[in-house]
């Protein structure tokens, strides 16, 4: 290890953590994986073999208490996020924790109070802020007057999640839509003022958010979509102009002077995968992405994975259909900013600088929006939001 490297302690060895954060650390010149923990010894050994941490543990508290760890990164079942974040902050360890930071506003506020009192950096994994496509959207939104109107869709096929990821099938408002609540607030530079949500069936909802600057967004969130369709799409009507973004691989503008009419963005590559799509996205954008998504969906259907995602043999059949090496999990192919979000936080925290990431207050705001959405569905009426609710 180089003396100047930042020693990272990672809690969690699930599919997301091994594909995103462990890989980002392994590729970085500035970061080194120092301590790795997971209660699943099989997953722990598999990730440790590839990324070779100095230490491993089956208890997350060992990582938080490791005096040689400079920054803690955590991504496990969300019900543990708040306690891990609190423990890290109380130990004086900068913490990057996956979303949601907490399942209740009270827990989110508790984290925020410790963060404000100690000054120890904390970030929640709202990586979309760092996606190349979002950086372009940020410039576009900064150049236009308010208010604006936004349509956002985030949908996929929830059957793809195996039993060990059952938490992914819990309330999408809290597990998934917090990403979008944060992204829209970030793009608009405005706080949410009210939330109104209706649900056709559980995890199949339309959520309308009114912002303090008068802007409105309607979000379609569903677990009943198709893997063949891009997971996310933004369409915004601006001031006599418009912009569309398809799943972080293509942005199209209409009537916007100074911005290209169409922009393509490369995909994110992965260790041990067929990464031929990376440049295909850069060259052909959405067309290449749709081609890959259809191929992936067809394999999941033909293999039986979508019939029983807990069937190991079905996953083996899917791998065979996808090729050797296969592409990564389809929702990981676009560059949604994972690597830059983590590395930026670690570098800034280690240098004593304020990280550019979503912080504890941003995390609490997103949680407040999700919980307001659930209350709105239950009560059948809009829920007004007060910033005092999420600011400690």
C-alpha positions in Angstrom: 0.0 0.0 0.0 1.2 3.5 -0.9 1.5 5.8 2.2 -0.8 8.4 0.7 -3.6 5.9 -0.1 -6.9 6.2 1.8 -7.7 3.0 3.7 -11.4 2.1 3.2 -13.5 -0.2 5.3 -16.3 -1.8 3.4 -19.4 -3.3 5.1 -21.4 -5.5 2.8 -20.5 -8.0 0.0 -23.8 -8.3 -1.8 -24.2 -8.0 -5.6 -24.3 -4.2 -5.6 -21.3 -3.7 -3.3 -19.1 -6.1 -5.0 -19.9 -4.8 -8.5 -19.8 -1.1 -7.6 -17.9 0.0 -4.5 -15.4 -2.8 -4.1 -14.6 -2.5 -7.8 -14.2 1.3 -7.6 -11.8 0.9 -4.7 -9.9 -1.9 -6.5 -9.4 0.3 -9.6 -8.5 3.5 -7.7 -4.9 4.8 -7.3 -6.1 6.8 -4.2 -8.1 4.1 -2.4 -7.2 0.8 -0.9 -9.6 -1.9 0.5 -8.3 -2.3 4.1 -11.1 -4.1 6.0 -14.0 -6.0 4.5 -17.0 -7.3 6.5 -20.1 -9.4 5.8 -22.0 -11.9 7.9 -22.3 -14.2 4.8 -18.9 -16.0 4.9 -19.3 -17.3 1.4 -19.9 -13.8 -0.1 -17.1 -12.4 2.1 -14.6 -15.0 0.9 -15.6 -14.5 -2.7 -15.0 -10.7 -2.6 -11.9 -11.0 -0.5 -10.3 -13.4 -3.0 -10.7 -10.8 -5.8 -9.9 -7.6 -3.9 -7.5 -8.9 -1.2 -8.3 -6.7 1.8 -5.8 -6.6 4.7 -8.5 -7.8 7.1 -11.9 -9.5 7.0 -14.7 -9.8 9.5 -18.2 -11.1 9.9 -19.1 -8.2 12.2 -19.6 -4.7 10.8 -18.6 -3.2 14.2 -15.0 -4.5 13.6 -14.7 -2.2 10.6 -16.1 0.8 12.4 -13.7 0.2 15.3 -10.6 -0.4 13.2 -8.2 2.3 14.0 -6.5 2.0 10.6 -9.7 2.6 8.6 -9.9 6.1 7.2 -13.3 6.0 5.6 -16.3 3.5 6.1 -18.5 2.5 3.1 -21.7 0.6 3.9 -24.3 -1.1 1.8 -26.4 -3.8 3.4 -30.1 -4.4 4.2 -31.4 -0.8 4.7 -32.7 -1.6 8.2 -29.0 -1.5 9.4 -27.9 1.7 7.6 -28.9 4.1 10.4 -27.2 2.2 13.2 -24.0 1.7 11.1 -23.9 5.4 10.1 -24.4 6.5 13.7 -21.7 4.2 15.0 -19.2 5.4 12.4 -19.9 9.1 13.1 -19.6 8.5 16.9 -16.3 6.8 16.2 -15.1 9.8 14.2 -15.1 7.8 10.9 -16.3 9.5 7.7 -19.2 7.3 6.3 -20.5 6.7 2.8 -23.8 4.8 3.3 -26.1 3.5 0.7 -29.7 4.7 0.4 -31.9 5.0 2.2 -29.9 6.3 5.1 -32.8 5.5 7.5 -36.2 4.0 7.4 -37.7 6.7 9.7 -37.3 10.5 9.8 -36.4 10.2 13.5 -33.5 8.0 12.7 -32.4 10.3 9.9 -32.6 13.3 12.2 -30.5 11.4 14.8 -27.8 10.9 12.2 -28.0 14.5 11.2 -27.6 15.8 14.7 -24.4 13.8 15.3 -23.1 14.9 11.9 -23.7 18.5 12.7 -22.2 18.2 16.2 -19.1 16.3 15.2 -18.4 17.7 11.7 -17.5 14.2 10.6 -18.4 13.8 6.9 -21.4 11.7 5.9 -22.8 11.0 2.5 -25.7 8.9 1.2 -25.3 7.0 -2.0 -27.2 9.3 -4.3 -24.8 8.6 -7.1 -27.0 10.0 -9.9 -25.7 13.5 -9.1 -22.4 12.4 -10.5 -23.6 10.7 -13.7 -22.2 12.3 -16.9 -25.7 12.7 -18.3 -26.9 14.4 -15.1 -23.9 16.9 -15.3 -25.3 18.0 -18.6 -28.8 18.2 -17.2 -27.5 20.3 -14.4 -26.1 22.9 -16.9 -29.4 22.9 -18.8 -31.6 23.4 -15.6 -29.2 26.1 -14.4 -29.7 28.0 -17.7 -33.5 28.0 -17.7 -36.2 30.0 -15.8 -38.5 28.5 -13.2 -41.0 26.9 -12.9 -40.6 23.8 -15.0 -42.6 20.6 -15.4 -41.0 17.2 -15.2 -42.1 13.6 -16.0 -39.9 10.9 -14.6 -40.3 7.2 -14.9 -38.3 4.6 -12.9 -39.6 1.1 -13.5 -38.3 -2.4 -13.8 -39.3 -6.0 -13.3 -39.1 -6.8 -9.6 -39.1 -10.5 -10.2 -35.3 -10.2 -11.1 -34.5 -9.9 -7.3 -33.6 -13.3 -5.7 -34.9 -14.2 -2.2 -31.7 -12.9 -0.5 -32.6 -9.4 -1.8 -36.2 -9.5 -0.5 -35.7 -6.0 0.9 -35.6 -4.7 -2.6 -39.3 -5.7 -2.9 -40.3 -3.7 0.1 -41.7 -0.1 -0.3 -40.2 1.3 -3.5 -40.9 4.8 -2.3 -38.3 4.3 0.4 -35.9 1.8 -1.3 -35.8 3.3 -4.8 -37.7 6.5 -5.2 -35.5 8.4 -2.7 -32.9 8.5 -5.5 -35.4 10.5 -7.7 -36.6 12.8 -4.9 -32.9 13.8 -4.4 -32.1 14.0 -8.1 -35.0 16.4 -8.8 -34.3 18.6 -5.8 -30.6 18.7 -6.9 -31.5 19.6 -10.5 -34.0 22.3 -9.5 -32.1 23.7 -6.6 -35.4 23.8 -4.8 -37.0 21.9 -1.8 -40.1 19.8 -2.1 -43.2 21.5 -0.8 -45.9 18.9 -1.2 -46.3 15.2 -2.2 -49.4 13.5 -3.6 -49.3 9.8 -4.4 -51.7 7.2 -5.7 -51.0 3.5 -6.1 -52.6 1.2 -8.6 -51.1 -1.8 -6.7 -48.3 -2.1 -4.2 -45.0 -0.7 -5.7 -46.9 0.6 -8.7 -47.4 4.3 -8.0 -47.7 7.8 -9.5 -46.2 10.4 -7.2 -46.6 14.2 -7.9 -44.1 16.5 -6.1 -44.6 20.3 -6.0 -41.4 22.3 -5.3 -40.9 25.6 -3.5 -40.0 27.3 -6.7 -43.3 26.4 -8.3 -41.9 23.5 -10.4 -43.9 20.2 -10.5 -42.8 16.7 -11.2 -44.8 13.6 -11.8 -43.0 10.3 -11.1 -44.1 6.9 -12.3 -42.5 4.2 -10.1 -43.2 0.5 -10.7 -41.9 -3.0 -10.1 -44.2 -4.3 -12.9 -42.2 -3.1 -15.9 -40.0 -4.9 -18.4 -36.3 -5.5 -18.4 -36.4 -4.7 -22.1 -37.3 -1.1 -21.4 -34.8 1.4 -20.1 -35.2 1.7 -16.3 -35.3 5.5 -16.1 -36.4 8.4 -18.3 -36.7 12.1 -17.6 -38.7 14.6 -19.7 -38.8 18.2 -18.8 -40.7 21.1 -20.3 -38.6 24.2 -19.7 -39.0 27.8 -20.9 -40.2 27.3 -24.5 -37.7 24.4 -24.7 -37.5 20.8 -23.5 -35.0 18.0 -22.6 -35.2 14.3 -22.5 -32.8 11.8 -20.8 -33.0 8.1 -21.4 -31.4 6.0 -18.6 -28.1 8.1 -18.5 -27.0 6.9 -22.0 -28.7 9.6 -24.1 -29.8 13.2 -23.7 -31.9 15.1 -26.3 -32.6 18.8 -26.3 -35.3 20.8 -28.1 -35.0 24.6 -28.6 -32.1 24.9 -26.3 -29.5 27.3 -27.7 -25.9 26.4 -26.7 -26.6 22.7 -26.2 -26.3 19.8 -28.7 -29.5 18.3 -29.9 -28.3 14.8 -29.0 -25.6 13.5 -26.7 -24.4 9.9 -26.1 -22.6 8.7 -22.9 -20.4 5.7 -22.6 -21.4 2.8 -20.3 -19.6 1.7 -17.1 -17.3 -1.3 -17.5 -17.0 -4.2 -15.0 -14.4 -6.7 -14.0 -15.0 -10.1 -15.5 -17.7 -8.9 -17.9 -18.2 -8.4 -21.6 -17.8 -4.7 -21.8 -18.3 -4.2 -25.5 -21.4 -2.1 -24.8 -19.3 0.7 -23.2 -18.2 2.2 -26.5 -21.4 1.1 -28.3 -23.3 3.4 -26.0 -20.9 6.3 -26.7 -21.3 5.7 -30.5 -25.0 4.9 -30.8 -26.6 5.9 -27.5 -30.2 4.6 -26.8 -30.2 2.4 -29.9 -27.3 0.3 -28.6 -28.8 0.3 -25.1 -32.1 -1.0 -26.2 -30.4 -3.8 -28.1 -28.5 -4.9 -25.0 -31.6 -4.7 -22.8 -33.6 -6.9 -25.2 -30.9 -9.4 -25.2 -30.8 -9.5 -21.4 -34.5 -9.6 -21.0 -34.8 -12.5 -23.5 -32.2 -14.5 -21.5 -34.0 -13.9 -18.2 -37.3 -15.0 -19.7 -36.0 -18.1 -21.5 -33.9 -19.2 -18.6 -36.7 -19.2 -16.1 -35.1 -16.6 -13.8 -38.2 -14.4 -14.0 -40.3 -17.4 -13.0 -38.2 -18.2 -10.0 -35.3 -15.9 -9.3 -34.3 -18.1 -6.4 -33.5 -21.0 -8.8 -29.7 -21.3 -9.1 -30.0 -23.5 -12.1 -32.1 -20.8 -13.9 -29.3 -18.3 -13.3 -26.8 -20.7 -14.8 -29.0 -21.1 -17.8 -29.2 -17.3 -18.1 -25.4 -17.0 -17.9 -25.1 -19.5 -20.7 -27.6 -17.6 -22.9 -25.8 -14.3 -22.3 -22.3 -15.6 -23.2 -19.0 -16.0 -21.6 -18.1 -13.5 -20.3 -21.6 -12.2 -19.9 -22.6 -8.5 -19.7 -23.2 -7.2 -16.2 -26.6 -6.9 -14.6 -28.5 -4.8 -17.0 -29.3 -1.8 -14.7 -25.5 -1.5 -14.0 -24.5 -0.9 -17.7 -25.2 2.8 -17.9 -22.8 5.2 -16.0 -24.9 6.4 -13.1 -22.0 8.1 -11.3 -21.2 5.3 -8.8 -17.4 5.5 -9.1 -17.0 9.3 -9.0 -19.5 9.7 -6.1 -17.5 7.3 -3.9 -14.0 8.4 -4.9 -14.9 12.1 -4.5 -16.3 11.6 -1.0 -13.3 9.6 0.1 -10.7 12.1 -1.3 -12.5 15.1 0.2 -13.1 13.4 3.6 -9.5 12.4 3.9 -8.2 15.8 2.9 -10.5 17.6 5.3 -12.6 19.2 2.5 -16.4 19.4 2.3 -17.5 16.5 0.0 -19.7 17.4 -3.0 -22.0 14.5 -2.2 -25.6 14.5 -0.9 -25.2 14.8 2.9 -27.2 13.9 6.0 -29.7 16.7 5.4 -30.2 15.7 1.8 -30.7 12.1 2.9 -33.3 13.1 5.5 -35.2 15.2 3.0 -35.4 12.2 0.6 -36.6 10.0 3.4 -39.3 12.6 4.4 -40.5 12.7 0.8 -40.8 8.9 0.7 -42.7 8.7 4.0 -45.0 11.5 2.9 -45.8 9.6 -0.3 -46.8 6.5 1.7 -48.9 8.7 4.0 -50.6 10.3 1.0 -51.4 6.9 -0.5 -52.9 5.8 2.8 -54.9 9.0 3.3 -55.8 9.8 -0.2 -54.7 13.5 0.0 -51.6 15.6 -0.6 -49.1 15.9 2.2 -47.5 19.3 2.8 -43.8 19.3 3.6 -42.0 21.6 6.0 -38.1 21.8 5.8 -38.1 21.9 9.6 -39.2 18.3 9.4 -35.9 17.1 7.9 -33.5 19.7 9.2 -32.0 19.0 12.6 
